[in-house]
Amino acid sequence: MRAPKVGILSFSDGREHVHRQVVGIVEGFQERLANRLREAGWTVVTGREVVWTVDLARSEARYLAAQGVEATVFNYAVWAWPHFSAVAANFAPAPILLFSNVNPQYPGLVAMLAAAGSLDQVGVFCGRVSGDVGDEAVFRKVMAFLRAAAVKNRLRGEVYGLIGGRSMGMYTAVPALDQWRRDFGIDIEHIDQFEIVRRAEAIPDSRVEDGIRWWERYGATIHYDGRKLTPELLRRQLKAYLAVRGLVDEWRLDFCGIKGQPELTNHFATMDVPEALLNDPYDWEGPHEPIVCATEADSDGALTMEVFKHLSGTPVLFADVRHYDAEDDVWDLCNSGQHATYFAARSFDPADNLPRVHLYPAILYFPAGGASVMHVAAPGPVTLARLARRNGRYWMAIVPGEFVEFPAEVTEWKVKATTPEWPHAFARFRVPPDVFLSEYDSNHIHGVYGDWVPELVWFSRMCGIEARVFDGRVRSADEVLSGAG
């Protein structure tokens, strides 16, 4: 994935004799901020001059827009006339973060607050951070806002491929084209599932033989049974994967969802293998950027996953909220083969993941057969989330937690307690189960390793939707960003 690009505009006093004396101070603080962002892997574009006139506010903001930056930092180290920020906000790429440096000999913090009040007054959304950019806690706040801003802008103009339609009557899986366009800037392309069948049948066996050998060479265990899982059915699933890759390329899709049930699972094959490989960072032909693909054409699930992918740059989990094990206070997040194999060892190398993977014959729900991709997610801190709708308005449930690991014999027993042929992630949430179940609005949940709570909260704010964080109790966005309780 390409490095994100951020712009920085620094502001100064509108009196020329004052500006000339303080401009060097402003430039020094700007360079500290720019260097810190570059060290974090960002491409940084700074204004060509420090803004101290209305003309510069217009021209320098337009310059950042012409450079294609994905977010803008308004930087304050000294007193700056607030209307320069208001004028620049007409042209600078949004979202905009106001940043005040620690420089107590000059009223930079005063300038930031004056600008913030002005922008709030005219209805321009902005974030605020004050502190030393060398302080990790302060820089974490800066990065949370900027990452969320980049995600918001990267979603805009994307195309989602809805392959099939509503699966098994799930209202929560069906998107609204006008709402996606209005809230997120995303277009939806509807494609018939027959395209998968038609294209797969046209692919010769020779093109996927390396794919079967790839699973075996890297140590995955294939449990052929001669009926629901045969070499022929596995080849069919690998061809279906290539067929979807072809649709992604031809229709210029950025992410997708496949209905699967019941037509394909009754008469063709399960989509477990194609979905796992699409979401993975590799296949038998080598590394590739993960392509978010949601099973059961769960479009709000796919959208949540696309947000996570842009934030983290890693594959994203898709799972059912299957079972709560009260004895160990752990949730079994399990779905029919949808988990990318990346989660088996939390690695971008198939040599690490595939020895932990089993391809099992499809179970009773799927008479057409094919392989389910089974493994258990590696342990580590995670952030889980879901975009959902209530009465026509989106909101985001954010669930921080961790994937936990048990001794092998305990894991085997827990896997068999639900569906042993399917992949599992054993998750421990920070919120009581009754609180979670009383509020959470989907049978599906999604997530990645790491702490992405502030980023998701900022993303929600930028999109004008409510965020609720399930962390001990249900916390509001304001509580999370302020650090309260």
N, C-alpha and C positions, 0 to 999 in steps of 0.2 A: 504494500500500500504506500502511496506517495506521502512524503512528509507534509504535515500541515503547514500553512503559511499564515503568519500573523503580521499585521501592520502596527507601527507605533507612531503616534503623533504626540509631540511634547509642546506644552503651552507656556507662555511667558506673559510678562506685564505689557500692557498696551502703550506705555510711555516709553518713547525711544531711548531716552537717557537712562532709564532704569533697565530696560531690556539689554542694552549694550553691556551693562555691568554684571548681569546675572546669567547671560546666555551660556557662558562656559560652564556654570554650575548645572544648568539644565541638561546640557549635552553630556556631561559626565554621568549624571544619573540615567539618562537615556541609554548610554552605552553599557552601563552595568546591567540594565534590564534586558537589552538586546542580547548581550553575551550569555546571560543566564538562560534565556530561551533557546539560543543556538546550542548550548551544551545539552539541553534536553531533547535535541533532535528537530527543532522547528526551523523552518525557513523564515527569516525575519526581514521585513522591509520597513525602513524608517523613513519618515518625512525628510525631504531634502533640506528643509530649514525648520527651525523652531518657530512655532506659530505665535506672532505678536501683532498681526493685523487681520482684518476681515478678509482681505484678498488672499493672504497666505492660508487662512482657515479653509477657504474654498479650494484653492489650487492644490494644497498638500493632501487634503482629503480625497480629491479627485485622482491625484497621483496614486494613492494607495488602492483605490478602486481599479485603476487601470492595470495595476500589478497583480490583480486577482487574489488579494489577501482574503482569508476566510473569517477573520475577526479583527477588531481594532482595539488597541489599548490607547486610551487618552492618559498621558503621563504628566504628573504634576510634582514639581520639586520646589517651586517658588509661587508667589501670588501670580495668578493669571486671570485676565478679565473673562468672566464666565460666558459672555456672548460669543467668544471665539469657539468655545466648545459647542454651543447651540448651532452656530453656523456650520461648523465642520460635520456635525451629526447629520446634516442634510445629504452629505455625499460620502462619508466614510462607510465602508462595509460593516454592517451590523452582524451580530450583536457587539456592543461596545462595553469594554471594561474600563472603569475609571480607577487609576492606580496612583496613590499618594506615597511618595518616598519618605523615609525618616530623615528629616532635615530641619530640626527645630529652630534654627536661626532664621529661616524663611518660612512664610505661611503657605507652604504647599498643601497641607491638609485643609486649610481654609479654602484654598482655590478649588480643591476637589469637591468639597461639600457645597460650595457655591455653584459649581458646574452641575453637580448631581441634582440640586434643587431646581435649577433651571431646566434640565432635561426632563425631570419628573413633571414639572409644571406644563411642559408642552407635549407630554405624552411619548417621550423617547425612552424605550427600555434600556437600562444599563445596569451593570453590576458594579460593586465598589469593593476595593481591597486597599488597605493601608498597612505599610510596614516596610521592613528591610527585605529586599528581594533575595538577599543572601540567607535569610532565615528560612529553613525548610518548611516550617508550618505556614509561613506567609506565601512562599512560592507554591505550595500545594494548593492553596486557595486560588491563586492566579491560574494554575494549570487546570483546575477543575472547571473554571468558567470557560477558558479558551478551548479545552477539549469539547465541551458541550456545544460551544458556538460552532466549531468546525463540523461537528456531527449535523447540527441543524442545517448548515449550508450544503453539506454533501448530500443530504437527503433530497434537497430541492432539485427537481429535474430528473430524479431517478425514475426508472420504470420497473414495476413489479409484474411478474408473469403469473397470472392466476390460471393454473393448468387444471381444468375441471371446474367444479363449483362447490356448493355446500356438501359437506360429507356428513352423513349419518345425523342430519337434523340439527347441527350445532350452530345456533345463532351467533355465538361468540367468535366463530371462525370466518364470518362473512364480512367483507369490507364494503364501505360506501365510497364510490369513486369521487363524488363531489367533496366529501368531507376530507378524504386523504389529500386531494388537491388543495383544498382550502387550508387545512391545518398543517400539512407537512410538505406540500409542493410536489407530491409523488403522483405519477400517472399509473394506471392499471391496464394491462393488456390481457384480455381473456383468450385463452388457447384451449382447444379441445384435447382431452386425454388421448383421443385416437391418434394424435400426432406422435405420441410416444410409441404406440404400437406400430404404426406405419413405418416410422423411421427405424425403429429397432429391428423390424423384420427385414429391412433392406441392408443391414450391416452383416458382412460375412463373419463366420465363426473365427476365421484366422485373425481378425482384428482384436478379438478379446482373449485369445489363448494365452497371451502374455499376462493378461489380467488375472486369470486363474492361477498361473504359476507364481505370480507376484504374491498373492495371499499365502501360498504354500511356502515360498522361498523365505518370507519374513516371519514365518512361524505361527500364522493363524491356524487354528484347528477347524477343519471343515467336516461336519458330521453328516455325510451323505447317508440317506436312508433308502434310496432307490425309488422313492415315491414323491414325497413333498420337497425333497432336496436332492437333485441330481446334477451332474455336470451340465446337462442341457439347460436346466432351469437357472443355474448360476450364470451361464453364458447369457441367457435371456436378460437377467438383471443387469449384467455388465453392459449389454447392448442398450438397455433402457437408460442407463447412466449416460452413455455416449449420445443417445438421442436427446436427452434433456440438455446436455452441453451444447448440442447443435442448435436447439431452440434458443438457448441463452445467447449464443453468438448471433444467430440470424435476426432475432427480434430485439437485440441490444438490451437484454434484460439485465438489471442490476441484482435482483434477488427474485425468489419464486416460491410457490407452494404447489404441491401436487395432491389432488383429491384422493386418489388411490382407492379408497373404499366407497362402495362395494365393487365397482365395475372391474378395475384392474386386479384387485385381490381375489375376485371370484373367477375371472376368466383369463388372466394373463400372467401376472406374478406380483408379489409384494414389491413395494418401492423401497424397502428397507436398505438394501445395498446401494441403490442410486442416491438416496437421501444422505446416507452416511458419507459416501465419497464426495458428494457435492459440498457438504459442510466441512470436510476434512481439508488440510492444507497440502494434500498430495494424492496421487493415484499411481497406477503402474507406469505411467509415462513420465513421472517426476513431480516436482513441487508445483502447486498452483495456488492462487489466492482463493481462500474459502468462498464458496458461493452459498449464501444463506438460502436454504430450502426447507420449508415447513411441511411436515406431513399433514394429511387430512385437510390440505389447503387452508390451514389456519392462518389467515392473513394478518390479523393483529399480532399473532405469535411471530410471524415472519418479520413484521415491522419492528417488534421489540428486539428480535435477533439482529436485524440490520443496524439498529442503534448501538447495540452492544459490540457488533463487529467493528463499526467505525471508531468506537471508543478504545477498544482493546487491541485490535489487530489480530485477534485469535478466533478460532472456531467457537461457536456458541451452542450451549446446551438447549435441547428441546425435550421436554419430558412431561408425562402425566404426574399430577400430585396423587400418587397411587395409594399410599398406605402410611399411617402414623403408628410407629412402634413405641407405645408408651413406656415399656420397660427400659429402653435405652434412650428415650427422648430423641428419636430420629425418624425422619421422613424417608420413605423409599420413593425416589423420583424415577419412574420407570415408564418407558413407552416402547412400542414394537419396533425396535431396531433403529430408531431415529438418531441416537447419540453418535456424533462423529467419533471415530476411533481415537482421535487426538486425546480424548478424556481418559483413555485407559492408562496412560503413563504421563499425561500432561506434557507431551512432546511433539515437536514438529518433525520428528524422524520416525518413519514407519517401523524401523528396526526396534525401536523402544516399545511401541504400542501394540503391534500386531501379535507378538507372542502371547499377549494377554487376551486376545480376541478369539471368540468361538463363533462360527457360522452354524446355526442350528436350523433344522427344518421348521417351516412355518407351522403354527399351531392351528387349532380348529376354526378360528375366525377367518382363515385365509385359504379356501379350498384350492386356489390356483397354485399354491406352493411358492417356493423360493426360500432364500435364506434370511433369517433374522440375525442381526449383528450384535452379539452379546459380549459385554465386558462390564467391569465395575469401575466407576470413576475414581481416579487417584485423589488422595486427600489434599486439602488445602483450603484457605479462606476463599469464599465466593460471594458474589453479589448476584442475587436472583431478582427478576422483575417481570412485570407484565403490563402492557398497555391494554386497557379495558374501557368499556363505555357504560355509562349510566344515563338513561333518559336522553340519549343522543350526544352526550358530552364525554370526551376522553378524560381518563385519569390514569395515573401510573402507580401501581403497587410495587414497592421496592423492599426486598427482603434480604438483608445481610445475614450471612451465616457461614458455615463451613461444610465441606464434604469430609466425612470421617471414614476411617479405616478400621476394620475389625480383624482379629485373627482369622486365618483361612477357614477354619471349621465353623466359626460363627458366621462369617460371610456366606458360606455355602448354605447354612441353615436359613439365613435371612433371605437369600435369593430364592430358595425353594418355597418360601412362605408365600410368594406372589407368583411370578412367571419366570422360571429359570432360563427360558430361551431368550429373554429380552435383556437389554442393558439396564444397569442400575446405577444410581448415584445416591448414596446414603447421606442425607443432609440434616444438619442440626441448625434449627432456626433460633433466633434470640427472642422470639415472641411466643407466648403461650398458644397451644394449638387451638383453644376455643376462640381466642382473639383473632387468629389468622383465619379460621374457618368462617367466622361471622362476617368478615369483610372482603375476603379475596373473591374475585369475580371470574374465575376461569378454572377449567379442569387441567389446563396446560400451564407450564412455568418455564422460564428461560434464564440463562445466566452464564457467567464467565468467572474465572479465577480472579481474585484481587478485590480491592475496595473501590467501587465505582459509585458509591452512594452520592457524594456531592455532585459529581458530573450528571447523574440522572436527575437529581433535583434541579440543577440549573437548566438542563435540557427541557424539563417539563415547564419551568417558568418561561423560558424563551418561546415555547410553543403555546403558552397561555392555557396550560392544563394543570390540574391539581396533582400534586405528588403526596403520597402517604407512605411513610417509612415504618415498616413492621420491625421495630427494634426495642424489645422489652414491652413496648406498647405501640400504638399507632401514633407516630409523630408527624407533625406538619413540616412543610418545606421551611418555613421561617425558623422553627426550632432546630432543624438540622443545620442550616447555614449560620445561625447565630451561635451554635454550639450548646444550646440549652438542653438540659436533661435528656 
